[in-house]
Amino acid sequence: MYLQSDRLEFRAYRDEDFQFLWSLLSDPEMIRYIGKGQTRDRSEALKFLYWIYRSYQEHSQSGLLLLIRKTDGRRIGHAGLVSQTIEEVDELEVGYWVAKEFWGQGYAKEAAEALRDYGLHQLGRDRLISLIQRNNRASQKVAKHIGMAVEKEIVLSGKKVYVYTIEKEDNDGIPNTGNKEAAPGEG
């Protein structure tokens, strides 16, 4: 899978990217809203990298990809379309992590837009989701920006998580959040 946006290139992880991945996974602030919110040691980070590699083999059209800033080639995070099973339904999740030093610069929005368009148009998916913990306001803003809205709340890994969705007919180029309910305390 090859993907790019105005400022970003998306590419598959390679072994030499491990230190960067580990820097994300070992930072409590970065991992706070991911899974159980627990940092990972070197061994657990390696297992995560191997999981990424396996996902490439199992689903060649999806997986977590490294985000590279075009202007200087710096790794700034990762994003991708990730297979998820939610309440026994196979879904494709738009996921994005941007390293702290690049927060607030619009990179997550840009990556999420590119993934939304790729998933709905190139892959021909009718629906995409994002799983976002209740207190992760920044990710909720990104999801809304790309036209997603809360469909429901579930418990995942012991945490309350909003399931944001977008369906192909919702994606006419204009973010559409009016057809689904707003998350409690939002809007």
N, C-alpha and C positions, 0 to 999 in steps of 0.2 A: 504494500500500500504506500503510495507516494502522495503527500499532501503538503501544501504550503498556503500561506496567507500573505498579506502585505508585508508584515515584519518578521514572520516566523517560517521556519522550515520544520517539518515533522519528520523524524527518522527513527528507525528501529534502534533499540538499545543494543550496544555492543559491550564486550567485557571491559573495555577501557572507560566505560561510563559508570562503573560500579561505585567509585568514590563519590561521585555526584549523587547517585541514587541513595547511597548510605547517608549522605549529609541531609537529605530530605527526611529519611526514615528515622534518623536518630535525634531529630530536633523536636522537642515537645510541642513547640508552638506550631510547627508545620503539620504534625500528625494529630493534633488535638481533635479534629473533626473527621478523622479517617478511621473507619472500623471501630475498634474498641478504644481508640485514642491513645494507644500505648506505643512508645518508641520501640525500635528494634535494634538488637545488637548486630554485630558483623555477620554472624552465622544466620540470623533471621533475615537480614537484608539480602544475603546471598540466595536464600530460599525464595525470597520475593523476586529477585532477578531471574531465577530459574523458572518461576511461575510465569513471568513475562515472556520468556523464551518459549515455553510450552504453549502459551496462548497464541503466539505467532504461528506455531505449527498446526494447532487445532483450528484456528480461524484466521486465514491469511489476509482477510479483508478488515481485520480489526485488531485491537490490542493497544496497550499503552505505548506511546511514542515519545521520544525525547523532543523537547521544544528547543530549537536553536535560533538565537537571534541572528537575523541575516546581516546586520550591519557589522558585527564583530565575531560571529561564530560562537558566542558564549552559550552554554547550556543555561536555560532559565527555568526549566521545570519539565513536566511531562503532561500529556493529555492523550485521550484516545476514546475509542468506542470499545466498551468492555461488556462481554456477555454476562448477564446476571439472571438468576432464577428468583422471581419474586412471587410468593404465594402460588408456587407451582406453575408459573407462566415464564417462558423464556423471553427475556427483554434484552435490549441493547442500550447500555448506559453511556451517556456523554459524561466523561470524567475529566477533571483538570486540576493540576497542582502547579502553582508557580512559587518559586523560591522567594523567601521573605524580602530579599533586597530588590525584587522586581514587583512587589505588590503595589497596587494603585496606579499602574501604568497602562491598564487596558489589555494586557496580554491574555488573561483568562477569557475575557469576552471575545477577543479575536480568535483564540483557539477554539472556543466553544462554537462560535459561528461557523468556522470552517468544518468542524466535525458534524454539526447539525446538517449543513448543506451536503456534505459527503454522504452521511447516513441516509438522508431522505431522498437525495437525487441520484448519486452514483450507485449506492447500494439498493436503492428502491425500497427502503423500509417505509412502512406506513406510520410507524410510531417509534419515538425514542424517549428514554427516561433519564433523569438524574436523581440520585439518592443523596439527599442533603440533610444533615442533622439540624435540629431545631434552632440551635444558637449560631449556626454558620451563616450570618447575614450576608457576608461578602459573596458566598457561592449562591445564595438565594437571589441576589441582585443579578448575577451573571445569568442564571437560569431564566429569570424574567426578561432580561435583555434579549435573549435569543428566542423569545416567544413561548417559553414554557410556563405552566401554571401548576399549582398543587392539585393533584388528583386525590391523594389520601395520605394518611399518616400510618406508618407501620413501625414495628420494633425489629431492629436488625442489630445483631451483635450486642444485644442488651441496651441499645440506644434508640430513642424515638427519632424516626427519620421521616422526612417528607418525601413522597414520590412525586417529583415534578415530571410532567409529560408534555410532549408536543406531538401532534399528529400531522401527517402530510397536508391535509386540507387546512390546518391552522397556519401553515408556513407559506404565506403568500408574499413574503418579503417585508411584512409589517408585523412587529411583535404583537401577538394576540393573547392577552391574558384575561379577556372578559368572559370567556365561555366556561371557566372553571372557578371554583371557590378560591378565595385568598386564604393563605395560611393564617391561623389565629395570630392576632397582633400585627398583621401586615396590612399594607395598603391603606 
